[in-house]
Structures are given as C-alpha cells and as structure tokens.
Amino acid sequence: MKNKFKLTGIIALVAGIGFSIAACDYDVVVSEAPTNGRLTITGLSAYEDKSIWADSKDYRKLKAYKSAENMYNKADNTSWSFSRTRGEVVSGQVVLKVFEDHGDCIGDSGGFQFYLGNDKNVKFDIAVQDKDTNSEIEWVGTVTVNFTKGIGSGAFVPK
C-alpha cells in the first residue's frame, strides 16, 4: 500500500511538471543574423591553426565573425545576439561578416544587425583562440579599416 502511494505521488509530480512546461509560452525564434558587411584581414599567417574574430570599440559596436545568430522571444517581445561562429585563417587571411551589435532590445531589432556603412579608420581589436573553444582567448593586435557600403579590408598589426 505504501508503494502504491509513492507511485501515485510520483505520477502526480511528473504530470504537474509536464503540464507546467506545456503551459509556458516558449515562442522563441532563432535566426541567422542579417548582414552584407564583410571584412577581409590579411597578414595572419602566424595564426593558421586558430579561430579568429574582431571587435570594434567605436560607437557602432561593430563585430566581425564568420556567422552569428539572433534570438527573438515573442512572449516578452525581446531580442538579442545568441551565438557566434569564429572564422578560420586560410593562406594568411580571413574573411568575416560585419555586424552592428544592437544589444538586448525590445522588439526584434536586437542582437546583430545589418552593417552597410561607409565609416573610415575603424579600428578592430583582433582575438584568436585555439580551435578548442575551452582555451584561453588572446587579443593579439589590431586592424584599421575603411568601409564602402559595408565592405572593407586591412592588414593585421600585431601588438
């Protein structure tokens, strides 16, 4: 009899958890972050076996990655950047997509968004990491870029 009460309690607990999860509004959409922006960085032959990305400290908060995803939660109408994929150096250079980081926002305009700017002398800090993502991140230098319609290139300058 005691085991029957235990079993009934466990069934009730599992059912309660199941119903509470089903009742929650998890209407979340993950999508590729949009951009036509591109950044080509040359002079990186010392980093052939590393993952790489670039981060600008200017007012636009430009970020450069191989790709990125944004998340939008319809339930509370908020959005943010969700994941980022680092680029890989091939033959001493890397081509990354450039995004404007809009941060966490109300509505669906948060996260990483289009960059099509014509900004000049934009300085990016360059980070590298072993392809094993648990390794230490190293900020190894900079690149200064002039953009035309979101497209730019520059030579890596080590620290």
ZIQUI-V683468 format. One record per residue. N is the residue number from 1. RES is the residue in one letter. SS is DSSP state (H for helix, E for strand, - for the rest). PHI is phi in degrees with one decimal (* if undefined). Layout:
# ZIQUI-V683468
n:N res:RES ss:SS phi:PHI
n:N res:RES ss:SS phi:PHI
This chain:
# ZIQUI-V683468
n:1 res:M ss:- phi:*
n:2 res:K ss:H phi:-61.3
n:3 res:N ss:H phi:-65.7
n:4 res:K ss:H phi:-65.2
n:5 res:F ss:H phi:-67.3
n:6 res:K ss:H phi:-60.4
n:7 res:L ss:H phi:-61.7
n:8 res:T ss:H phi:-62.5
n:9 res:G ss:H phi:-64.0
n:10 res:I ss:H phi:-65.1
n:11 res:I ss:H phi:-61.3
n:12 res:A ss:H phi:-63.4
n:13 res:L ss:H phi:-64.2
n:14 res:V ss:H phi:-62.4
n:15 res:A ss:H phi:-63.0
n:16 res:G ss:H phi:-62.1
n:17 res:I ss:H phi:-63.8
n:18 res:G ss:H phi:-60.0
n:19 res:F ss:H phi:-67.1
n:20 res:S ss:H phi:-69.2
n:21 res:I ss:H phi:-67.3
n:22 res:A ss:H phi:-64.0
n:23 res:A ss:H phi:-78.9
n:24 res:C ss:- phi:-70.6
n:25 res:D ss:- phi:-98.0
n:26 res:Y ss:- phi:-105.5
n:27 res:D ss:- phi:-85.9
n:28 res:V ss:E phi:-112.3
n:29 res:V ss:E phi:-117.1
n:30 res:V ss:E phi:-108.5
n:31 res:S ss:E phi:-141.3
n:32 res:E ss:E phi:-62.9
n:33 res:A ss:- phi:-68.7
n:34 res:P ss:- phi:-85.9
n:35 res:T ss:- phi:-170.1
n:36 res:N ss:- phi:-111.0
n:37 res:G ss:E phi:-65.2
n:38 res:R ss:E phi:-139.4
n:39 res:L ss:E phi:-132.5
n:40 res:T ss:E phi:-106.3
n:41 res:I ss:E phi:-116.1
n:42 res:T ss:E phi:-107.0
n:43 res:G ss:- phi:80.0
n:44 res:L ss:- phi:-110.1
n:45 res:S ss:H phi:-58.6
n:46 res:A ss:H phi:-70.4
n:47 res:Y ss:H phi:-119.4
n:48 res:E ss:- phi:-57.1
n:49 res:D ss:- phi:-101.0
n:50 res:K ss:E phi:-121.1
n:51 res:S ss:E phi:-87.2
n:52 res:I ss:E phi:-145.1
n:53 res:W ss:E phi:-153.8
n:54 res:A ss:E phi:-135.0
n:55 res:D ss:E phi:-137.2
n:56 res:S ss:E phi:-94.4
n:57 res:K ss:- phi:-97.4
n:58 res:D ss:- phi:-74.3
n:59 res:Y ss:- phi:-62.9
n:60 res:R ss:- phi:-86.1
n:61 res:K ss:- phi:52.8
n:62 res:L ss:E phi:-74.6
n:63 res:K ss:E phi:-128.3
n:64 res:A ss:E phi:-129.5
n:65 res:Y ss:E phi:-138.0
n:66 res:K ss:- phi:-63.7
n:67 res:S ss:E phi:-162.8
n:68 res:A ss:E phi:-154.4
n:69 res:E ss:E phi:-126.5
n:70 res:N ss:E phi:-112.5
n:71 res:M ss:E phi:-121.7
n:72 res:Y ss:E phi:-127.3
n:73 res:N ss:E phi:-102.2
n:74 res:K ss:- phi:-65.1
n:75 res:A ss:- phi:-61.9
n:76 res:D ss:- phi:-114.3
n:77 res:N ss:- phi:55.8
n:78 res:T ss:E phi:-127.2
n:79 res:S ss:E phi:-143.8
n:80 res:W ss:E phi:-163.7
n:81 res:S ss:E phi:-74.3
n:82 res:F ss:E phi:-111.9
n:83 res:S ss:E phi:-146.9
n:84 res:R ss:E phi:-136.7
n:85 res:T ss:E phi:-112.5
n:86 res:R ss:- phi:-81.2
n:87 res:G ss:E phi:-83.8
n:88 res:E ss:E phi:-125.1
n:89 res:V ss:- phi:-75.9
n:90 res:V ss:E phi:-130.0
n:91 res:S ss:- phi:53.7
n:92 res:G ss:- phi:80.1
n:93 res:Q ss:E phi:-142.4
n:94 res:V ss:E phi:-139.7
n:95 res:V ss:E phi:-115.6
n:96 res:L ss:E phi:-121.6
n:97 res:K ss:E phi:-83.8
n:98 res:V ss:E phi:-108.5
n:99 res:F ss:E phi:-126.0
n:100 res:E ss:E phi:-90.9
n:101 res:D ss:E phi:-87.2
n:102 res:H ss:- phi:-90.7
n:103 res:G ss:- phi:67.2
n:104 res:D ss:- phi:-81.1
n:105 res:C ss:E phi:-137.2
n:106 res:I ss:E phi:-78.0
n:107 res:G ss:- phi:91.0
n:108 res:D ss:- phi:-101.3
n:109 res:S ss:- phi:-102.0
n:110 res:G ss:- phi:-84.7
n:111 res:G ss:- phi:76.0
n:112 res:F ss:E phi:-89.8
n:113 res:Q ss:E phi:-127.9
n:114 res:F ss:- phi:-50.9
n:115 res:Y ss:- phi:-127.1
n:116 res:L ss:- phi:-133.8
n:117 res:G ss:- phi:-73.1
n:118 res:N ss:- phi:-118.6
n:119 res:D ss:- phi:-69.5
n:120 res:K ss:- phi:-114.9
n:121 res:N ss:- phi:54.9
n:122 res:V ss:E phi:-83.8
n:123 res:K ss:E phi:-96.7
n:124 res:F ss:E phi:-109.4
n:125 res:D ss:E phi:-88.1
n:126 res:I ss:E phi:-106.2
n:127 res:A ss:E phi:-114.3
n:128 res:V ss:E phi:-128.0
n:129 res:Q ss:E phi:-155.1
n:130 res:D ss:E phi:-57.4
n:131 res:K ss:- phi:-59.0
n:132 res:D ss:- phi:-73.5
n:133 res:T ss:- phi:-68.0
n:134 res:N ss:- phi:-88.1
n:135 res:S ss:- phi:-80.5
n:136 res:E ss:- phi:-71.1
n:137 res:I ss:- phi:-84.5
n:138 res:E ss:E phi:-118.5
n:139 res:W ss:E phi:-92.5
n:140 res:V ss:E phi:-102.8
n:141 res:G ss:E phi:169.1
n:142 res:T ss:E phi:-139.2
n:143 res:V ss:E phi:-143.7
n:144 res:T ss:E phi:-111.4
n:145 res:V ss:E phi:-130.3
n:146 res:N ss:- phi:-107.0
n:147 res:F ss:- phi:-103.0
n:148 res:T ss:E phi:-128.0
n:149 res:K ss:- phi:51.6
n:150 res:G ss:- phi:84.7
n:151 res:I ss:E phi:-109.5
n:152 res:G ss:E phi:-153.6
n:153 res:S ss:E phi:-150.2
n:154 res:G ss:E phi:-167.1
n:155 res:A ss:E phi:-95.6
n:156 res:F ss:- phi:-64.0
n:157 res:V ss:E phi:-119.1
n:158 res:P ss:E phi:-68.1
n:159 res:K ss:- phi:-63.4
